[in-house]
Amino acid sequence: MNSPASWMTHIGTWLARPTAFVVLGIYVAAWGVFSHESLFDWHAVATIATWAMTLFIQRAEHRDTQAIHAKLDEILRSRGEMNSDLSHVDEKEPEDIEKLRHQADQ
């Protein structure tokens, strides 16, 4: 069974996908149907805006991270200096990556 940290990473990655925006849209539609009188009060608008902006930020961060990884992978491949131990480090959990970085510094 996967660790809780693994599930958090998968959820974070999933939130960077367009499907998350569809889920938010369905949630807003359901909120409108079941609580239509409070859909356009300031609290509701602020909540929806906060969730939407969180998804936009998550998507932008994920795109930037993927682009950086692709560029670094290409540089390492072209120079022929790729360390096979680190070739799949992006599949590890953030805590494991930090441990690897600390070990490399010592």
N, C-alpha and C positions, 0 to 999 in steps of 0.2 A: 504494500500500500504506500502511496506517495505521502511525503511529509506535508504538514500544513504550509510550510514555506513554498513548496512546489505548487500547491493549489493556488496560493496567492500570486505567484508568478504567472500561472496560466490565466487567472482571472484578469490580471493586468494586461496581458497580451490580448485577451479576448476583447477587453474594453477599447482597444485601439482599432478594432474592426468596424466596418460600417454597420454590421448587425446591431451593435450597441445603440446606434442612433435610431434604428428601427424599434428596438425595445423601448427606448425613451419615448418615441412617438406613440407607441401603443399604450404606454403608461399614462401619457398626457391625455390621450383620447379616452381611456378608461376613467381617469380622474374627472374629465369633463362630463362623461355620461353619469357617473355615480355621485358626483359632487359639483354639479354645474354652477351652483350659486356661489361657490368659493373659488372657482377656477381663475378668475381674473382679479382676485384681491392681491395686495402687494406681497403677502407671504407666499402665495402660490407662484406668482411670477418670479419672485426671487429664488425660490426653490428650483423651479424648472430651468431658469437661467444658469444657476450654479451647476446643476447637473450637466447641462449642455456644454458649458464652458469647460468643465472637467473632462468631458469626452473629447472636445476639440484639442485641449492641451495634451491629453494622453495620446491622441492620434499623432499630433505633430512631434511629440517627443519620440514616439515609436518609429516614425518615419525617419527622423534624424539619426537615431541610433542605428537603424538598419542600413542607412546610407553610409555612415561612418564604418560600420563593420564590413560592408561590401568593398569600400575603398581600401581599407587596411588589408583585407584578404587578398585583393588584387595586387597590392604593393608587395606583400610577402611572397605570393606565388611568382611574381615576375622576377624577384631577386633570388629566388630559390633558397631562402633562408628561413623557411617556415618550420617552427618547432612542432613536431607531430603531437606532443603532449598538450599543446595549447590550441590545436586546430579546431577543437570543438568546445572550447571553454564557454562559448555563448549559450550552450545548452545546460550549463550548471546553474545552481542557485547563486544569488548575489553574495551570500555569506561564504560559499565555497570559493568564489572568484577572489574575494578579499583575502582569504587564507593563501591562495596561490600567489597573489601579488606580494603579500608580506614575506612569503618564503623566498620569492625571487629577489627581494630587496636585501635579504640577509646573506 
